[in-house]
Amino acid sequence: DDGSTFYTLYGHMINGSIQVTVDETVEQGRVLGTMGSTGHSTGPHLHYEVRKNNTPINPKLFLNL
């Protein structure tokens, strides 16, 4: 949560791997946790979601690819 209209969601993280806490300020490049192979998946992956005013938006707008 950026404190205004944006927040991000991360799914399929390995249990116990999350390295940040609620309300902690993080900088770009910080490791937040470790992705895993949870649910009905065939391999490790990360579910990354960006929301603005609780509406999902394309996360590619925020990635430096």
Backbone as ProteinMPNN parsed JSONL, in Angstrom:
{"seq_chain_A": "DDGSTFYTLYGHMINGSIQVTVDETVEQGRVLGTMGSTGHSTGPHLHYEVRKNNTPINPKLFLNL", "coords_chain_A": {"N_chain_A": [[0.859, -1.178, 0.0], [0.691, 2.111, -0.945], [-0.084, 4.225, 0.531], [-1.892, 5.898, -0.612], [-3.583, 5.563, -3.37], [-2.686, 3.212, -4.578], [-1.838, -0.277, -4.369], [-0.018, -3.368, -3.947], [-0.152, -6.87, -4.625], [1.098, -10.057, -3.742], [1.38, -13.358, -4.592], [1.569, -16.933, -4.008], [3.819, -17.335, -2.477], [6.49, -18.853, -0.664], [5.717, -20.453, 2.36], [6.563, -18.784, 5.314], [8.602, -17.347, 4.169], [8.355, -14.641, 3.774], [9.748, -11.47, 4.07], [9.166, -8.954, 4.994], [7.207, -6.598, 6.912], [3.873, -5.604, 7.916], [3.076, -2.271, 7.152], [5.728, -1.557, 6.863], [8.241, 0.386, 5.317], [9.5, -0.044, 2.104], [12.17, -0.252, -0.255], [12.898, 0.093, -3.78], [14.015, -2.856, -5.345], [14.341, -4.356, -3.087], [14.262, -7.518, -1.481], [11.329, -9.225, -1.001], [10.329, -11.673, -0.352], [10.232, -15.244, -0.999], [9.414, -16.855, -3.985], [7.198, -19.592, -4.685], [5.905, -22.914, -5.279], [2.954, -23.183, -4.969], [-0.457, -24.212, -4.323], [-2.29, -25.457, -7.142], [-0.059, -25.785, -9.008], [2.511, -26.175, -11.549], [5.086, -25.583, -11.15], [7.526, -23.307, -9.631], [6.392, -19.985, -9.274], [5.271, -16.549, -9.444], [2.546, -14.66, -8.36], [1.737, -11.537, -9.194], [0.218, -8.557, -8.541], [-1.148, -5.385, -9.259], [-3.067, -2.84, -7.857], [-5.321, -0.127, -8.237], [-7.222, 2.066, -6.494], [-8.579, -0.188, -5.611], [-9.014, -1.593, -7.952], [-7.859, -3.921, -10.282], [-4.941, -3.302, -12.248], [-2.799, -3.182, -15.161], [0.235, -4.617, -14.411], [2.569, -4.305, -15.879], [2.951, -1.671, -16.423], [4.475, -0.705, -14.395], [6.856, -2.017, -14.27], [10.332, -2.363, -14.934], [11.258, -3.487, -17.673]], "CA_chain_A": [[0.0, 0.0, 0.0], [1.547, 3.296, -1.013], [-0.643, 5.275, 1.373], [-2.915, 6.685, -1.314], [-4.518, 4.795, -4.196], [-2.088, 2.004, -5.133], [-1.22, -1.311, -3.554], [0.388, -4.549, -4.699], [-0.398, -8.177, -4.016], [2.056, -11.072, -4.152], [0.839, -14.658, -4.239], [2.351, -18.146, -4.221], [5.078, -17.205, -1.746], [6.782, -19.982, 0.22], [5.359, -20.18, 3.75], [7.673, -18.392, 6.168], [9.667, -16.665, 3.426], [8.095, -13.207, 3.675], [10.794, -10.769, 4.802], [8.718, -7.608, 5.326], [6.077, -6.562, 7.834], [2.825, -4.633, 7.613], [3.43, -0.858, 7.342], [7.158, -1.316, 6.67], [8.612, 1.061, 4.081], [10.481, -0.817, 1.344], [12.763, 0.438, -1.394], [13.008, -0.678, -5.009], [15.074, -3.844, -5.338], [14.316, -5.104, -1.828], [13.673, -8.851, -1.535], [10.15, -9.279, -0.134], [10.123, -13.069, 0.026], [10.635, -16.223, -1.994], [8.286, -17.463, -4.69], [7.153, -21.035, -4.545], [5.005, -23.689, -6.125], [1.811, -23.451, -4.099], [-1.707, -24.451, -5.028], [-2.247, -26.471, -8.207], [0.879, -25.297, -10.008], [3.465, -27.158, -12.053], [6.427, -25.113, -10.833], [7.587, -22.034, -8.926], [5.959, -18.793, -9.998], [4.801, -15.469, -8.584], [1.366, -13.903, -8.769], [1.999, -10.132, -8.873], [-0.959, -7.773, -8.935], [-1.188, -3.98, -8.859], [-4.431, -2.323, -7.811], [-5.532, 1.303, -8.031], [-8.591, 2.212, -5.974], [-9.082, -1.555, -5.502], [-9.263, -2.156, -9.281], [-6.613, -4.426, -10.869], [-4.432, -2.65, -13.453], [-1.698, -3.912, -15.78], [1.477, -4.366, -13.672], [3.664, -3.955, -16.789], [3.145, -0.216, -16.373], [5.351, -0.381, -13.273], [8.059, -2.851, -14.332], [11.413, -1.942, -15.81], [11.625, -4.681, -18.454]], "C_chain_A": [[0.895, 1.228, 0.0], [1.002, 4.457, -0.193], [-1.67, 6.14, 0.676], [-3.833, 5.755, -2.087], [-3.983, 3.466, -4.697], [-1.701, 1.013, -4.04], [-0.936, -2.523, -4.42], [0.096, -5.802, -3.89], [0.618, -9.162, -4.587], [1.525, -12.413, -3.689], [1.792, -15.783, -4.596], [3.746, -18.024, -3.615], [5.254, -18.434, -0.854], [6.437, -19.585, 1.65], [6.605, -19.874, 4.559], [8.758, -17.604, 5.467], [9.489, -15.151, 3.369], [9.04, -12.46, 4.61], [10.435, -9.333, 5.156], [7.519, -7.703, 6.267], [5.068, -5.515, 7.383], [3.305, -3.239, 8.005], [4.921, -0.569, 7.232], [7.376, -0.611, 5.337], [9.687, 0.24, 3.388], [10.946, -0.001, 0.15], [12.796, -0.489, -2.604], [14.195, -1.618, -4.91], [15.118, -4.703, -4.086], [13.676, -6.48, -2.051], [12.534, -8.898, -0.527], [9.904, -10.685, 0.389], [10.547, -13.961, -1.121], [9.413, -16.832, -2.656], [8.362, -18.97, -4.577], [6.219, -21.681, -5.542], [3.828, -24.121, -5.253], [0.55, -23.648, -4.929], [-1.548, -25.553, -6.059], [-1.329, -25.998, -9.325], [1.824, -26.415, -10.448], [4.908, -26.732, -11.789], [6.39, -23.772, -10.14], [7.152, -20.882, -9.833], [5.47, -17.767, -8.985], [3.551, -14.846, -9.186], [1.602, -12.482, -8.278], [0.828, -9.325, -9.402], [-0.826, -6.356, -8.403], [-2.64, -3.544, -8.893], [-4.417, -0.815, -7.568], [-6.987, 1.474, -7.653], [-9.309, 0.866, -5.985], [-9.456, -2.188, -6.846], [-7.945, -2.647, -9.866], [-6.242, -3.644, -12.123], [-3.216, -3.429, -13.945], [-0.386, -3.609, -15.049], [2.665, -4.02, -14.569], [3.945, -2.46, -16.787], [4.169, 0.18, -15.322], [6.655, -1.162, -13.281], [9.069, -2.281, -15.304], [11.904, -3.167, -16.563], [12.443, -4.3, -19.661]], "O_chain_A": [[1.766, 1.363, 0.86], [1.564, 5.552, -0.217], [-2.262, 7.022, 1.298], [-4.774, 5.208, -1.512], [-4.759, 2.654, -5.202], [-1.295, 1.397, -2.943], [-1.528, -2.694, -5.485], [0.095, -5.795, -2.659], [0.954, -9.105, -5.769], [1.245, -12.588, -2.503], [2.712, -15.601, -5.393], [4.723, -18.537, -4.16], [4.276, -18.986, -0.35], [6.817, -18.506, 2.105], [7.588, -20.613, 4.502], [9.744, -17.223, 6.099], [10.407, -14.447, 2.947], [9.127, -12.774, 5.797], [11.303, -8.568, 5.576], [6.899, -8.758, 6.397], [5.379, -4.647, 6.567], [3.878, -3.058, 9.079], [5.343, 0.56, 7.484], [6.76, -0.975, 4.335], [10.679, -0.134, 4.013], [10.21, 0.83, -0.382], [12.729, -1.71, -2.463], [15.264, -1.224, -4.444], [15.863, -5.682, -4.035], [12.66, -6.586, -2.737], [12.738, -8.644, 0.66], [9.328, -10.858, 1.464], [11.144, -13.501, -2.094], [8.486, -17.274, -1.977], [9.434, -19.549, -4.399], [5.801, -21.065, -6.521], [3.727, -25.281, -4.854], [0.509, -23.285, -6.105], [-0.759, -26.478, -5.868], [-1.768, -25.828, -10.462], [1.919, -27.459, -9.802], [5.845, -27.439, -12.161], [5.331, -23.15, -10.062], [7.51, -20.829, -11.01], [5.28, -18.083, -7.81], [3.508, -14.542, -10.378], [1.662, -12.247, -7.071], [0.491, -9.407, -10.583], [-0.442, -6.144, -7.252], [-3.361, -3.841, -9.845], [-3.608, -0.301, -6.796], [-7.882, 1.075, -8.398], [-10.49, 0.783, -6.322], [-10.142, -3.21, -6.876], [-6.993, -1.872, -9.946], [-7.096, -3.353, -12.959], [-2.667, -4.25, -13.209], [0.066, -2.464, -15.06], [3.668, -3.497, -14.083], [5.052, -2.031, -17.113], [4.683, 1.298, -15.357], [7.48, -0.987, -12.384], [8.708, -1.778, -16.368], [12.861, -3.816, -16.139], [12.843, -5.169, -20.435]]}, "name": "protein", "num_of_chains": 1, "seq": "DDGSTFYTLYGHMINGSIQVTVDETVEQGRVLGTMGSTGHSTGPHLHYEVRKNNTPINPKLFLNL"}
